[in-house]
Amino acid sequence: MRESLRDIVSIREDVRSALAAGLPVIALESTIIAHGMPYPRNVETALQAEATARAAGVLAATVGILDGRVRVGLTRDEIETLARADDVIKVSRRDFAFAVAEGRTGATTVCGTMLAAGLAGIPVFATGGIGGVHRGAEQSLDISADLLELARTPVIVVSAGAKAILDLPKTLEYLETQGVPVVGYRTGSFPAFYSCESDLPLDLRADSPEQIAALYRTHRALGLSQGILVANPVPREHEVPREAMEGHIRRALQDLESQGISGKAVTPFLLARIVELSGGRALETNVQLLLSNVRLAGEVAWALSREGGVGRTA
């Protein structure tokens, strides 16, 4: 029987030391490695994201589960193992205890990575796009656990909005109901993942990493438990125009329905199909928006560390 959190969560030594010294650290997810991209592009992208953080003077801790142990700060060899392993569980909050208890290998989703980052005391997490309310959720009730995690885990999540395959208006409504601040970074509209803008206005805006850090510190000082979603538009030179992307999404949704795919397989199928329909352009955009989010997350982590930060070490 495991007696403490230290028996379950393993924080890489350089990550632990940086957190103890108040140095900037950001968390990265691992579903992009195991479920989001084909090999070897998945490994290349994961390592590129970590290198982007290092270039900004920030330590990146990629999160995953190997042999039933939560790893906060995967090594290069562990990233390679996760990329090549068979039967890798897609780990959200509900799957954490099972993956650990059964000694399984798992890749953490946005929700799972937020949970691990919170346990480790890492206040900033960079991802591509969060999950949300799926199109047709009024019938399927398909709503991502990412939204509930944002409602209860006080981590700053830097993303290019929610994945464009989702119902973006309903996703924003759900976040509002849960009291999650959605902050546009240098934008007044919610990004549409592959595209810079949607027609959905945002009430909150920040024009500097320091503003985001100040908001987070005030949020925590007030005892608020929600995370903060920072919506960082994809760099304009890498965006896919909304009209073109909506056409790809409609076709992918038709294919999804015709093949009867459901559950956890929905998002990976749709994203892979959109890459095919876009001639690979969507994959390149996905990589570039992730790297852009890593850079911004690093700047926010620096702003927090200069003011003493917020965190604890498991």
Order of alpha helices (4+ residues) and beta strands (2+ residues): beta-alpha-beta-alpha-beta-beta-alpha-beta-alpha-beta-alpha-beta-alpha-alpha-beta-alpha-beta-beta-alpha-beta-alpha-alpha-alpha
